[in-house]
Amino acid sequence: MVNVELNCLPTIIGSMPHADAQSAVSLISHYLRDIPAWPQLPKRSFLENMYVQYSEGFPGVVLGDDSLYIDTSQDISRPLEQLYAAYLDNDRDKYPISPDYAAGLHHFLGQPHLTPRAVKGQITGPLTWGLTVTDKEKRAILHDDVLSDAVPKLLKLKAAWMEKELKIISPNTIIFVDEPYMSAYGASTASGAFTSTEKIVAMLDEVFAGISGAKGLHCCGNTDWSVLLKASLDILSFDAYNYAESLSLYPAEIKKFLGKGGTIAWGIVPNDAESLDRESIASLKDRLGEAMAPFTRNGLPFRQLIAQGLLTPSCGLASLPEETAGRVLELLADLSAEIRKRYA
């Protein structure tokens, strides 16, 4: 669980629109002093795409200028053996995330004066990674029995290595596992793409097993939240700006989750410029209250939702202009300060 009094402190999902790592880190450090996060920078390099970023060391990986696939025609038995050996030994240093793939992370780690309450990192989830990465014939590797078994093992080691590095900044770590593909779970057009509920939970828990601090799970759309809440997570992160109603359909599950000390990260600040232009601290505060209202009507105290809450943007900020991303962080920080001043 999170070893910090949260009370709707602000943090971010991860991605930023900058090509310069230092600029992104400076902006985050300025606005998010309590729980800063390292920035993913997909505009800086294709290597920082959310599925490429964690691909180093995966057996059979072939990387082009703007493409990545797994070559199953080659003999990958040796790299598979190496991955499984590192997994069994919990040897996270065998699978680091290099500066070429995460410049924002390495710049973030080099900040000398950060003294946050906690520090956040993020990694692509095994379901999303396994459905995005394909073999040469464009078949998702999640449907390959051998490769799908390797996916959560690699991601567990990556998450463990990342957390070890982040502990240099703060002993209180929060690692989000990002599963945007879960927003298609249950849709008839996508049903054939998914594995079983039990397999999804098992894959998530395998990655979570590499995280010693707070374990977060982020999905930026509508999904079956009861499935995700079966996993061993401490923080459930969702797009409360656009999909607040989707979570309100699971009052019993949320009440149980919070009763065990869980946290909800309310993605209440929009990440599109058009919506952002319409909003203010007052309007977002009202919108957050509306998102929380169904739970208070079902017996959850409002103060509990505040105390066991985080505030975030609705999703990543990579698609925005840099100036607009700065506006998101400013609104986020000011909204959090206003709520904590009044309720915490």
C-alpha positions as CSV (number, residue, x, y, z in Angstrom):
1,M,0.0,0.0,0.0
2,V,1.0,3.7,-0.3
3,N,3.0,4.8,2.8
4,V,2.1,8.4,2.3
5,E,-1.0,10.5,3.3
6,L,-2.3,11.2,-0.2
7,N,-5.4,13.5,0.3
8,C,-5.7,14.0,-3.5
9,L,-2.0,14.9,-4.1
10,P,-1.3,15.4,-7.8
11,T,0.8,13.3,-10.1
12,I,0.8,12.4,-13.8
13,I,0.2,9.3,-16.0
14,G,3.6,9.6,-17.7
15,S,3.9,10.8,-21.2
16,M,4.9,14.4,-22.1
17,P,5.1,16.2,-25.4
18,H,8.7,17.4,-25.1
19,A,11.6,16.3,-27.2
20,D,14.0,17.7,-24.7
21,A,14.2,15.5,-21.5
22,Q,15.4,18.2,-19.2
23,S,12.6,20.6,-20.2
24,A,10.0,18.0,-19.3
25,V,11.7,17.0,-16.1
26,S,11.9,20.7,-15.0
27,L,8.2,21.2,-15.7
28,I,7.2,18.2,-13.7
29,S,9.6,19.0,-10.8
30,H,8.1,22.5,-10.6
31,Y,4.5,21.6,-10.4
32,L,4.5,18.1,-8.9
33,R,6.8,18.4,-5.9
34,D,5.1,15.8,-3.7
35,I,4.8,13.0,-6.2
36,P,6.8,13.7,-9.3
37,A,7.0,11.1,-12.1
38,W,9.6,10.6,-14.8
39,P,8.4,11.6,-18.3
40,Q,8.0,9.3,-21.3
41,L,8.9,11.3,-24.4
42,P,7.5,9.6,-27.6
43,K,8.2,12.7,-29.7
44,R,11.9,12.6,-28.8
45,S,12.4,9.1,-30.3
46,F,10.5,6.1,-31.6
47,L,12.4,4.2,-28.9
48,E,10.1,6.0,-26.3
49,N,6.9,4.6,-27.8
50,M,5.1,2.9,-24.9
51,Y,5.6,-0.6,-26.3
52,V,9.1,-0.1,-27.8
53,Q,10.4,1.5,-24.5
54,Y,10.3,-1.8,-22.7
55,S,11.4,-4.1,-25.5
56,E,15.1,-4.2,-24.8
57,G,16.2,-7.8,-24.2
58,F,13.0,-9.5,-25.3
59,P,13.9,-12.7,-27.2
60,G,13.8,-12.3,-31.0
61,V,13.1,-8.6,-31.0
62,V,13.9,-6.8,-34.3
63,L,13.9,-3.0,-34.2
64,G,13.7,-0.8,-37.4
65,D,13.6,2.9,-37.8
66,D,9.9,3.0,-37.0
67,S,8.9,-0.6,-36.5
68,L,9.3,-3.5,-34.0
69,Y,8.5,-7.1,-34.3
70,I,9.5,-10.5,-32.9
71,D,11.3,-12.8,-35.3
72,T,10.0,-16.2,-34.5
73,S,11.9,-17.8,-37.4
74,Q,15.2,-17.5,-35.5
75,D,16.3,-19.8,-32.7
76,I,15.3,-17.8,-29.5
77,S,15.9,-20.6,-27.1
78,R,19.1,-19.2,-25.6
79,P,17.7,-15.6,-25.0
80,L,14.6,-17.2,-23.5
81,E,16.7,-19.3,-21.2
82,Q,18.6,-16.1,-20.1
83,L,15.3,-14.3,-19.5
84,Y,13.9,-17.1,-17.4
85,A,17.1,-17.5,-15.4
86,A,17.1,-13.8,-14.6
87,Y,13.4,-14.0,-13.7
88,L,14.0,-17.0,-11.3
89,D,17.0,-15.2,-9.7
90,N,15.1,-11.9,-9.6
91,D,18.2,-10.4,-11.4
92,R,16.6,-7.1,-12.4
93,D,20.0,-5.6,-13.4
94,K,20.1,-7.9,-16.4
95,Y,17.2,-6.0,-18.0
96,P,17.6,-2.3,-17.4
97,I,16.0,0.5,-19.3
98,S,18.7,2.4,-21.1
99,P,19.0,6.1,-21.7
100,D,18.3,5.8,-25.4
101,Y,14.9,4.2,-24.6
102,A,14.0,6.5,-21.6
103,A,15.9,9.8,-21.6
104,G,13.3,11.3,-19.3
105,L,13.9,8.6,-16.7
106,H,17.6,9.1,-16.7
107,H,17.4,12.9,-16.5
108,F,14.9,12.5,-13.7
109,L,17.2,10.2,-11.8
110,G,20.0,12.9,-12.1
111,Q,18.0,15.6,-10.3
112,P,20.0,16.5,-7.2
113,H,17.5,18.5,-5.2
114,L,14.3,16.4,-5.3
115,T,12.8,15.7,-1.9
116,P,9.3,14.3,-2.7
117,R,7.0,12.4,-0.4
118,A,6.9,9.7,-3.0
119,V,8.1,9.1,-6.6
120,K,6.2,7.5,-9.5
121,G,7.2,5.4,-12.5
122,Q,5.2,3.6,-15.1
123,I,5.4,0.6,-17.4
124,T,3.3,-0.8,-20.2
125,G,1.1,-3.7,-19.0
126,P,1.5,-7.2,-20.2
127,L,-1.9,-7.4,-22.0
128,T,-1.3,-4.2,-23.9
129,W,2.3,-5.1,-24.7
130,G,1.4,-8.6,-25.8
131,L,-1.4,-7.4,-28.1
132,T,0.6,-4.5,-29.6
133,V,3.9,-6.3,-30.3
134,T,3.6,-8.8,-33.2
135,D,5.6,-11.3,-35.0
136,K,6.7,-10.8,-38.7
137,E,3.2,-11.9,-39.9
138,K,1.5,-9.2,-37.7
139,R,0.2,-11.8,-35.2
140,A,0.1,-10.5,-31.7
141,I,2.6,-12.4,-29.5
142,L,-0.1,-12.7,-26.8
143,H,-1.4,-15.6,-29.0
144,D,1.9,-17.4,-28.9
145,D,2.1,-19.7,-25.9
146,V,5.9,-19.4,-25.4
147,L,6.2,-15.7,-26.1
148,S,3.1,-14.7,-24.1
149,D,4.6,-16.5,-21.1
150,A,7.8,-14.4,-21.4
151,V,6.0,-11.0,-21.6
152,P,5.1,-10.5,-17.9
153,K,8.5,-11.9,-16.9
154,L,10.4,-9.3,-18.9
155,L,8.1,-6.5,-17.7
156,K,8.4,-7.7,-14.0
157,L,12.2,-7.3,-14.3
158,K,11.9,-3.9,-16.0
159,A,9.5,-2.7,-13.3
160,A,11.8,-4.0,-10.5
161,W,14.9,-2.3,-12.1
162,M,13.0,1.0,-12.5
163,E,11.8,0.9,-8.9
164,K,15.2,0.2,-7.6
165,E,16.5,3.3,-9.4
166,L,13.6,5.5,-8.3
167,K,14.3,4.6,-4.6
168,I,17.4,6.7,-4.9
169,I,15.0,9.7,-5.0
170,S,12.5,8.4,-2.4
171,P,11.9,5.2,-0.5
172,N,8.2,5.6,-1.2
173,T,7.6,4.4,-4.8
174,I,4.5,4.1,-6.9
175,I,4.7,2.1,-10.2
176,F,1.7,2.2,-12.5
177,V,1.1,-0.6,-14.9
178,D,-0.6,1.0,-18.0
179,E,-3.3,-1.1,-19.7
180,P,-5.1,1.0,-22.3
181,Y,-6.1,-2.1,-24.2
182,M,-8.4,-3.1,-21.4
183,S,-10.7,-0.4,-22.6
184,A,-11.7,-2.8,-25.4
185,Y,-12.3,-5.7,-23.0
186,G,-15.7,-7.2,-23.5
187,A,-16.4,-5.4,-26.9
188,S,-17.7,-7.9,-29.4
189,T,-15.2,-6.6,-32.1
190,A,-12.3,-7.2,-29.8
191,S,-13.4,-10.3,-27.8
192,G,-11.2,-12.6,-29.9
193,A,-8.1,-10.6,-29.2
194,F,-8.3,-11.2,-25.4
195,T,-7.2,-14.1,-23.3
196,S,-9.2,-15.3,-20.3
197,T,-10.0,-13.2,-17.2
198,E,-7.9,-15.5,-15.1
199,K,-5.0,-15.1,-17.5
200,I,-5.2,-11.3,-17.5
201,V,-5.2,-11.2,-13.7
202,A,-2.3,-13.7,-13.5
203,M,-0.2,-11.7,-16.0
204,L,-0.8,-8.5,-14.1
205,D,0.0,-10.1,-10.7
206,E,3.2,-11.5,-12.2
207,V,4.4,-8.0,-13.1
208,F,3.1,-6.6,-9.7
209,A,5.3,-9.2,-8.0
210,G,8.4,-7.3,-9.1
211,I,7.2,-4.1,-7.3
212,S,7.8,-3.7,-3.6
213,G,6.1,-0.3,-3.2
214,A,2.7,0.8,-4.3
215,K,1.3,-1.0,-7.3
216,G,-1.0,1.1,-9.6
217,L,-3.0,0.1,-12.6
218,H,-4.1,2.6,-15.2
219,C,-6.8,2.2,-17.9
220,C,-7.9,5.3,-19.8
221,G,-11.3,4.2,-21.1
222,N,-14.4,2.2,-20.2
223,T,-13.7,-1.3,-19.0
224,D,-14.9,-4.1,-16.7
225,W,-13.3,-2.7,-13.6
226,S,-14.2,-5.8,-11.6
227,V,-11.6,-7.8,-13.6
228,L,-8.8,-5.3,-12.9
229,L,-9.8,-5.1,-9.2
230,K,-9.1,-8.9,-8.9
231,A,-5.4,-8.2,-9.4
232,S,-3.0,-7.3,-6.5
233,L,-3.2,-3.5,-7.0
234,D,-3.0,-0.7,-4.5
235,I,-4.1,2.2,-6.8
236,L,-6.7,2.1,-9.5
237,S,-6.2,5.0,-12.0
238,F,-8.9,5.9,-14.5
239,D,-10.1,8.8,-16.7
240,A,-12.6,10.4,-14.4
241,Y,-13.1,13.3,-16.7
242,N,-14.7,11.3,-19.5
243,Y,-15.6,7.9,-17.9
244,A,-16.6,8.7,-14.3
245,E,-19.9,6.8,-14.8
246,S,-18.1,3.6,-15.8
247,L,-16.5,3.2,-12.4
248,S,-19.7,4.1,-10.6
249,L,-21.2,0.9,-11.9
250,Y,-19.0,-1.1,-9.4
251,P,-19.9,0.4,-6.0
252,A,-19.4,-2.8,-4.0
253,E,-16.1,-3.6,-5.6
254,I,-14.8,-0.1,-5.0
255,K,-16.0,-0.1,-1.4
256,K,-14.2,-3.4,-0.8
257,F,-11.0,-2.0,-2.5
258,L,-11.0,1.2,-0.4
259,G,-11.8,-0.8,2.7
260,K,-8.5,-2.7,2.2
261,G,-6.6,0.6,2.0
262,G,-6.7,1.0,-1.7
263,T,-6.4,4.4,-3.6
264,I,-8.3,5.8,-6.5
265,A,-6.4,8.1,-8.9
266,W,-9.0,10.4,-10.3
267,G,-8.0,11.5,-13.9
268,I,-10.0,14.7,-13.6
269,V,-8.0,17.2,-15.7
270,P,-8.6,16.7,-19.4
271,N,-5.8,16.0,-21.8
272,D,-7.3,17.6,-24.9
273,A,-7.0,21.3,-25.6
274,E,-10.6,21.9,-26.5
275,S,-11.9,20.5,-23.2
276,L,-9.1,22.2,-21.3
277,D,-10.2,25.6,-22.6
278,R,-13.6,25.2,-20.9
279,E,-12.3,24.3,-17.5
280,S,-11.2,26.1,-14.4
281,I,-10.2,25.0,-10.9
282,A,-13.9,25.6,-9.8
283,S,-15.4,23.7,-12.7
284,L,-13.0,20.7,-12.2
285,K,-13.7,20.7,-8.5
286,D,-17.4,20.4,-9.2
287,R,-16.8,17.7,-11.8
288,L,-14.7,15.7,-9.3
289,G,-17.5,16.0,-6.8
290,E,-20.0,14.7,-9.3
291,A,-17.6,11.8,-10.1
292,M,-17.5,10.9,-6.4
293,A,-21.2,11.4,-5.7
294,P,-22.4,7.9,-6.7
295,F,-20.0,6.4,-4.2
296,T,-21.1,8.6,-1.4
297,R,-24.7,7.7,-2.1
298,N,-23.6,4.1,-1.7
299,G,-22.2,4.6,1.7
300,L,-18.6,5.7,1.1
301,P,-17.7,8.8,3.1
302,F,-16.7,11.7,1.0
303,R,-13.7,12.3,3.3
304,Q,-12.5,8.8,2.7
305,L,-12.6,9.3,-1.0
306,I,-10.5,12.4,-0.6
307,A,-8.1,10.8,1.9
308,Q,-7.6,7.7,-0.3
309,G,-7.4,9.7,-3.6
310,L,-4.8,10.9,-6.0
311,L,-5.4,13.5,-8.8
312,T,-4.0,13.1,-12.3
313,P,-4.7,14.2,-15.9
314,S,-7.2,12.0,-17.7
315,C,-4.3,10.2,-19.5
316,G,-0.9,11.0,-21.0
317,L,0.0,14.4,-22.3
318,A,2.2,13.6,-25.3
319,S,-0.4,14.7,-27.9
320,L,-0.6,18.3,-26.5
321,P,1.6,21.3,-27.4
322,E,4.2,21.8,-24.7
323,E,2.6,25.0,-23.5
324,T,-0.8,23.3,-23.1
325,A,0.8,20.4,-21.2
326,G,2.2,23.0,-18.8
327,R,-1.4,24.4,-18.4
328,V,-2.6,20.9,-17.4
329,L,0.1,20.6,-14.7
330,E,-0.7,24.0,-13.4
331,L,-4.4,23.2,-13.2
332,L,-3.7,19.9,-11.6
333,A,-1.4,21.3,-8.9
334,D,-3.8,24.2,-8.1
335,L,-6.9,21.9,-8.0
336,S,-5.1,19.6,-5.6
337,A,-4.0,22.5,-3.4
338,E,-7.6,23.8,-3.3
339,I,-9.0,20.4,-2.3
340,R,-6.4,19.8,0.4
341,K,-6.8,23.3,1.8
342,R,-10.6,22.7,2.1
343,Y,-10.9,19.1,3.1
344,A,-7.5,17.7,4.3
